[in-house]
Amino acid sequence: MDLHYYYKFLWTFFLSFIPLFVAMEPIGVIPIYLSLTRPMAAGERRAVLFYSLVTATIITLAFLALGKAVFFALGITISDFQIAGGLVLLSIAISDIVHTARGETEIRPTAGVGIVPIGTPLIAGPAALTTIVMLNDLYGIFFTAAALAANLFIVWVAFLWSEHIIRYIGENGARGISKVVALLLAAIAVMMIRKGLEGLLM
């Protein structure tokens, strides 16, 4: 096989990898992951990491294989999915902000946050799932699966090292970031709902 073949192979992988990287935003999810896992012990954080990656992997692989068929069978549109995911994130963000504003003790998250909202809709969200369906049409299941595996590996590395990041931030810094992230999470949720509504109205 000549160099042209390998160049074409790598370029196709790159074209598959970049849109999915942007859609999954592995770097952008780190602050939210840190905020949700800050009160946890090391073992609980490992459980969150495990559940989030397993959840994201299962959902993304399912959409890679059956995405269009599932949407068609259930009568669900991408806009419906965006609105549902946005509502889940918004409820979590509002709960965090309201409890803090009232001076109440923060709700201690459990390992279940690895499934919702981290596994989905933050990692395996509407943008990622839509991108997977699109890439499968454009480049085929092999390159899409390879790009997905690479992005999930990046997410795993980013979350794994997030514990070291929080040591440099400090406890007070972590609390401040937690509140800022709650507002950011609410804004992301509203954006997802808005895009879903725009899709329904167009």
Secondary structure, 3 states (H helix, E strand, C coil): CCHHHHHHHHHHHHHHHHHHHHHHCCCCCHHHHHHHHCCCCHHHHHHHHHHHHHHHHHHHHHHHHHHHHHHHHHCCCHHHHHHHHHHHHHHHHHHHHHHHHCCCCCCCCCHHHHHHHHHHHHHCCHHHHHHHHHHHHHHCHHHHHHHHHHHHHHHHHHHHHHHHHHHHHCHHHHHHHHHHHHHHHHHHHHHHHHHHHHHHHC
